[in-house]
Amino acid sequence: MTEYLCATCKQFAKDFAEIDIEESIPRRTIASNVYKLKESAQNGCPLCQIIYQSFSYQIPKSNWSETLAIHLSAYKVLRHYRKDTAKGQAPCNQDPKEPKVWCGIGTDIDRSTWHPLPLVTHEEKEAGIGEWDSCNIRSIADLSSAEGVDKAITLAKRWIQNCSTSHEKCGMQPGGPVLIKTIPTRLIHVGSKDGALSPKIIITNPSSEMEYLALSYAWGSGHDFAKTTATNLVEMTKHLPWDDLAKTVQDAIIFTRKLGYKYLWVDALCILQSEGPDDQRHKDDWSYEAARFGQYYENATLTIAASGAISSQQGLFLDRPALCFDPQPVTLTINKIPGGTTHVEVQPASPSWELSIQNVPLLTRGWAIQERVLSKRILHFGASCLLWECRELKTTEASPNSSDPKVYGYRNEEFVSVFRNLENQQQDELITLWYQFVEVYSGTNFSFYRDKLPALSGIAKRIQSRFPQDYIAGIWESSIPQGLLWIGWGGQEPEADPSRGANRPSWCWASPVHPITFLPIMTYYKDQYVTLQVESWSVRTNGPQTSGQMLEGSVTISGPAKSFNLYDLNLDFVFGPDAFDKEGKTIKSEAVQGIRKPEDRIAYLDYTNFLGIINRSYTCILVAKLLPSMWTPTEKRVIGAALILEATDHVGAVDQYKRIGVLCLPFEEYWANVEDSKTVKLV
């Protein structure tokens, strides 16, 4: 098929044929942008069609632009071919799914990231490995048509039926005592197909058993769509103003009805929304409902997730650009291998569960993380295809019966899998994963950053039911020192957000707007490396501890204490929402990933007002000893990590302080001989 290739792809095929073992083809620009690539594909170039399709699956459409060039490269032609291809054995000494010739596409977004194109050798085809199945691609429905939506309905019904009747785990709640099933206070009755009954809000009976679906979606930047308020609630129980509903809500109502269910839960319509800062009915209703959100998703028969949409005005039934073409495999020749010439086949891509779930816009929204973790079944309306997720199956519309059990490289996935199997987990392992999960979660988006803790309430409640212990503003009782050692990494400056703090104490990782990460206390030597003593704590919330609706909180701690003037320390780096080296030059936070060397002297400040902080003395209390990432067993040096504290004006039996950062210094030089201990109350 190379005779049908465009000039650029013909040259690539020519170079591909002549590269030597372990040689590579340098990055070659295939098109100046995705729109030019599509033009070439429309003109009939089969390789451009494959690349366009693969690009559509692998690069979020929100990243497409007229200045984003697409590149093609290939390398590593040979890896120890062998002849024993009988009985389906791989023709080389490696995983049969890993191509012997690597060919991939990349962009200027991230020059270090390349996405492989599906490639199969002649030997693999003879062995029956890597056979291309066009049915995978053609099974993806075009949701812009009524026929495509009906096709999606049929598949969704099949997945639900299979899960309900065959998946034992999906009928169970995550570990811990069985909680009383909670149904939402209000639901949408989705109406009838013939229009005799129009959609409306109903008030439920708490003791009734009702099957319902739930919607997980992003509101987006514009909130100009119909919502339920205290003023219009009675009217909404008569009928919903259809034309004023968000497009995603309209689609979800239609889809729920077509699936054969009567009821749907949507936050904007089933919770009283604000009519102004003095709207007490909204505040009371939101406080009550927010503590129950997790159970609403947990008890829903299915969660419909608008995963591919960035706003509620896009809807569920998104355009699927990859369906523009139905490309066939392209055969390329390789001349320079032992034994002469061979061929490889570049195959059309199909959307993988792994890439599809990593790239969905919805999961950049903080609330959606909990909605996903707690839901027993989720139907994701992705940008490329439908994705199914339950406790026993993760699959795509392209391959609806095969499971993708692991998703590599996505840090939330391990926590999600462990959480769904709580009854078999150990406390220490789960708590470690909790803090890794929080690191990712802290970088998600919120309309109101005061929601960071409430948006975890359902997850926290489940963990607490499995491992009973206090939950202290996002920190677990068994790991308070670890939970205090967080540092901020770039992003919006905390003071710029009106909900900064929002009754969250200074020591709470949810207090800043920007993402955080936790410094690595050596878990296996925790007793040896932790120097901080936790004396007591006090947290007052609106609702149970796990509600996250903080009113106030404090932790009383004691440990080795010393006063430092940060300027006199001649620090190597100062980090915060911005970062500086010792000469005051601004650097990127990513340039220094944590404490790399034993001699590093670093201050991680919670604010960007360095001039007001750097040349003053502060009380610092040592929390733990850390090993730097470049530490080796022959080096005895460790790092002492301390909280930087600023005294408040409060007068009491115990001195009261606010946290303003973390100070990391070589332990032997700065802390080994400190005998003074101090007890303070952090607020």
C-alpha positions, 0 to 999 in steps of 0.5 A, a space after each residue: 500500500 506504500 504507493 498510496 502514501 503521501 510524499 512525507 510518509 513515502 520518505 519515512 517508509 523509504 528510510 524505515 526500510 534502510 535503518 540498521 539494527 539499533 539505529 533510529 529514524 530521527 523525529 520527522 514532522 508528519 504534519 504541522 498540525 492535526 488539521 493538516 494531518 486530517 487533510 492528508 488522511 482525507 486525500 487518501 494516505 493510509 498511514 496518515 489515516 492511522 496516525 490521525 486515528 491514533 492521535 485522536 485516541 491518545 491526545 486530548 482534543 483540548 490540546 489540539 491546536 494549529 501550532 501543535 506539530 505531529 512527529 513520527 519516529 522509529 528505532 530498535 529494529 531487531 531484538 534477537 529473532 528466533 525461529 521457533 514460532 510454532 504453536 503461537 510462540 513469540 518470534 523473539 525473547 520478549 513479551 509478544 505484545 512489545 514490537 520488535 520495531 518501535 514506531 510512534 507519534 509525538 507532539 511538541 506538548 511533551 517532547 519526552 512522551 511518544 505514543 507507540 503505533 500498533 506494529 506486528 512483524 511477519 513472524 508474529 502474524 504467522 504465529 497468530 500473534 497480533 492479528 488485526 481485528 477491524 471489528 474492534 474499531 467498527 464496534 465503536 458507535 457514532 453517538 451523533 446519530 440516533 442509531 449510534 445512541 441505540 447501539 450504546 444503549 444495547 451495550 450498556 444494558 449488556 454490561 449492566 446485566 452481566 455485572 449484576 448477575 455475574 460479578 460477586 464483588 460488585 454486589 458488595 460494599 467496600 470492606 467494613 460494616 454494611 452501612 444502611 442504604 441511603 437514597 437521595 432526598 430528591 431525585 429526577 423522575 425522567 418522564 416517559 418516552 411518549 412525553 405524557 410524563 415530563 421530567 420533574 423533581 420528586 421528594 423521596 421516602 427515606 424508607 423506600 427502596 428505589 433504583 436510580 442512576 447518578 450523573 458525574 459531570 463537570 459544570 464548567 466555567 459557565 453556570 448559566 443553566 437551570 438549577 433547583 433553589 429554595 424559591 423554585 423547588 415547588 415548580 421543579 416538582 411539577 416539571 423541569 424547564 427542559 430548554 434551560 437544562 444543561 446539555 449533559 443533564 438533558 442527555 443523561 435524562 434521555 439515556 436513563 429513560 432509554 436504559 429503562 430506569 425511572 430515576 436519576 440523581 444530578 447535584 444541580 437539580 437535587 440539591 438546593 443551589 445558592 441564591 446569594 450569600 445569605 441563602 441559609 436554606 441552601 447552606 443547610 441543605 448543602 451541608 446535609 447533602 454533602 455528607 451523603 454524596 458518597 452514599 448516593 454514588 455508592 448506592 446508585 445502580 449505575 453512574 453515568 460519567 460525562 468523562 470526555 466533556 469539559 463543561 455541562 454544555 457539551 453533553 454526553 454524545 460527543 463527536 468522535 473524530 477517530 471515526 472519520 476514517 476506516 483505515 487498513 493496515 500499512 505494510 512496511 519493509 525492513 531490509 537490513 536484518 539477518 537473513 534478508 528482508 522482512 515486513 512489519 504491519 502498522 495497524 490502526 489503533 483502537 482506544 485503550 482503557 489506560 490512555 482513555 481514562 488518563 486523558 478524561 477531562 472529568 477526572 481533573 475535577 475534584 468531586 469526580 474523583 470520589 464519585 468514581 471511587 465510590 460508584 459500583 458501576 460506571 459508564 464513562 462517555 469518553 472522547 473516543 468511546 464508551 468505557 465500562 468500569 466496575 469492581 471486576 471489569 474495566 473495558 472499552 466499547 472497542 473490546 467490550 468483553 476483555 478486561 484491562 485489569 491494570 492501568 500503569 502509570 496512573 497514580 490514582 489507580 492503585 488506590 482505587 483498586 485497593 479501596 474497592 477491596 478494603 476487606 483484604 487490606 492492611 491498615 499501614 498499606 492503605 494509609 500509605 496509599 491514602 497519602 499518595 492518592 491525596 498528592 494527586 487529588 490535591 492537584 484537581 480543580 474545584 469551583 470552591 476550594 473549601 470543598 477539598 475535604 468535603 469532596 473526600 467525605 464518602 471515601 474517608 467514611 468508608 476507610 474509617 468504617 474499616 479501620 476505626 480511628 480519628 480522621 483529623 482534617 484529612 489526616 489519619 490518627 495513626 499517621 499524624 507526623 506523615 500527614 503534617 509533612 506536606 509541601 506545596 508545588 506551584 500553582 495558584 498562590 493561596 492568598 489569591 483564592 477567597 476560600 483560602 483556609 475556609 476554616 481549614 487549619 494552617 497545618 492541613 494539606 487541604 489549606 493551600 490552593 496549589 498541589 502538595 506532596 508529602 515528604 517521605 518518612 521511612 515507613 519501615 523504620 517509622 519508630 526510629 525516624 519519627 521524632 515528633 510526639 503527638 500529644 492531642 488533637 481537637 477537630 470540630 466539624 459541621 457533621 461527623 468527622 469525615 464530613 470535611 466541613 471544618 469549623 476549627 481544628 488544632 493539633 498539640 505536638 512536642 519535639 526537638 525545637 530550635 530557632 532559625 533565621 532562614 536568611 542565615 542558613 544560606 539555603 540551596 533552594 526556597 520553594 513555595 508556589 514559586 521557587 528560588 535558588 540560593 542566588 535568588 533566581 527563579 527556577 521551576 519547581 520540577 527542576 528539583 524533585 524533593 531532597 536529592 542530596 544529603 547536603 541540600 538545605 531547602 525551605 518549603 514555604 506555604 506563601 510567596 511572600 518570601 521578603 516578609 519571611 526569609 529574614 526573620 527567626 522562626 521556631 522549628 520543631 523536628 518531625 522526622 529524619 528523611 533519606 534523600 533520593 540520592 542517598 546510598 547505604 555507604 552514606 550515613 547522612 540523613 535529612 532533618 525535616 522540621 515544621 517552620 512555625 509562626 507564633 500567634 497572638 493567642 495567650 494560653 497554657 500552651 504556646 500557639 503557632 501557625 505552620 508557614 512551611 517545612 525546613 529540611 537541613 542535614 541532621 548531623 549538622 543542625 539537629 544531632 545535638 539539640 536537647 531542647 524540646 517544646 510543646 506547641 499547639 498548631 492551629 
